[in-house]
Amino acid sequence: MFGLGWPEVGIIAVVAVLVFGPKKIPELGSALGKTLRGFKDEMDAETADFEDADYVEDPEQS
């Protein structure tokens, strides 16, 4: 995962708990998940729009 080993991930987790507190970590994870899901949905929608545009026939070429 991004070239990080388990010791580095553990250190990041400990620092996050110290900075944000144990009660705030699940809220931050949920917000991050919603943000990433929204970004993925928008990218999928744009890809679908782009693919739909590729299949539209040009009446002048027929």
SULBELSUL-V851448 format. One record per residue. N is the residue number from 1. RES is the residue in one small letter. PHI is phi in whole degrees, -180 to 180 (* if undefined). Layout:
n:N res:RES phi:PHI
n:N res:RES phi:PHI
//
This chain:
n:1 res:m phi:*
n:2 res:f phi:56
n:3 res:g phi:74
n:4 res:l phi:-99
n:5 res:g phi:-93
n:6 res:w phi:-62
n:7 res:p phi:-62
n:8 res:e phi:-67
n:9 res:v phi:-63
n:10 res:g phi:-63
n:11 res:i phi:-64
n:12 res:i phi:-63
n:13 res:a phi:-64
n:14 res:v phi:-64
n:15 res:v phi:-64
n:16 res:a phi:-62
n:17 res:v phi:-66
n:18 res:l phi:-67
n:19 res:v phi:-77
n:20 res:f phi:-97
n:21 res:g phi:90
n:22 res:p phi:-67
n:23 res:k phi:-78
n:24 res:k phi:-88
n:25 res:i phi:-60
n:26 res:p phi:-62
n:27 res:e phi:-65
n:28 res:l phi:-66
n:29 res:g phi:-64
n:30 res:s phi:-65
n:31 res:a phi:-64
n:32 res:l phi:-65
n:33 res:g phi:-63
n:34 res:k phi:-64
n:35 res:t phi:-65
n:36 res:l phi:-66
n:37 res:r phi:-64
n:38 res:g phi:-64
n:39 res:f phi:-63
n:40 res:k phi:-64
n:41 res:d phi:-62
n:42 res:e phi:-66
n:43 res:m phi:-66
n:44 res:d phi:-64
n:45 res:a phi:-65
n:46 res:e phi:-65
n:47 res:t phi:-64
n:48 res:a phi:-65
n:49 res:d phi:-63
n:50 res:f phi:-66
n:51 res:e phi:-67
n:52 res:d phi:-63
n:53 res:a phi:-67
n:54 res:d phi:-69
n:55 res:y phi:-92
n:56 res:v phi:-77
n:57 res:e phi:-81
n:58 res:d phi:-87
n:59 res:p phi:-64
n:60 res:e phi:-75
n:61 res:q phi:-84
n:62 res:s phi:-77
//
